[in-house]
């Protein structure tokens, strides 16, 4: 399924679709609640995360209405700080590899043949704990280097099974223009993993408009809003352990180019509001957030 020029196209029964999605973030702005801790950058004590993720997804359409998607995520992350080392000199710790694999089934609520210009779909799936949640690297302490776990923000996995709930929809509003909606919630019922990190829930909501500026060439522009984060308390289970709850509200411009069976998409969500929320006990804390993200994907239909 995807937008090609001025029309929306479903994945036909028996069809395959492969996609590679890339995500990059650079977080270095510290917040407590909605207040930025500007002194952290001024004094050079900010924590900097530089994270690259790659999601390889294969989708098979059982029917035009029902499909299954398997996603293999890979990541490479670098985290530099003072406080995790000797509190005087900046050092980096790194982690990477396979993340937590996801399998999701999706269904369109309305018959695609009767609703070519608008539909709404729901998805449910599983997240398996295939990623390393105990990755280690060297901390350069004043007493000498020691091997220790990297921060949970750059661990490839979280160590728990999860349930994925998804929703997506589109509606043609006028010539060459579609409204879109996408939402996802990850339920992680496990409390903590074996090294004391919280196995937290997460959420994402996207909505906006896509306009085919050059339909004959398959070029469309989009503009929407994006809301994503980690809650203070999980939907099911306990919420103990180390976590940094909070959310980001962003404006998300993008561009898509579709040519025959291939589609390329790039978006760059820019943060408008950031809030590092209190934890489940009501305690405040700080966390570093990114000003913007770079998201890119290529999709091919067989």
Beta strands, then each sheet from edge to edge (+ up, - down):
strand 1: 2-4
strand 2: 7-9
strand 3: 16-32
strand 4: 35-36
strand 5: 48-61
strand 6: 66-81
strand 7: 91-98
strand 8: 102-108
strand 9: 118-127
strand 10: 136-141
strand 11: 144-149
strand 12: 162-174
strand 13: 177-187
strand 14: 202-214
strand 15: 219-230
strand 16: 246-259
strand 17: 262-275
strand 18: 287-301
sheet 1: 1+ 2-
sheet 2: 4+ 3- 5+ 6- 7+
sheet 3: 4+ 3- 18+ 17- 16+ 15- 14+ 13- 12+ 9- 8+
sheet 4: 10+ 11-
end
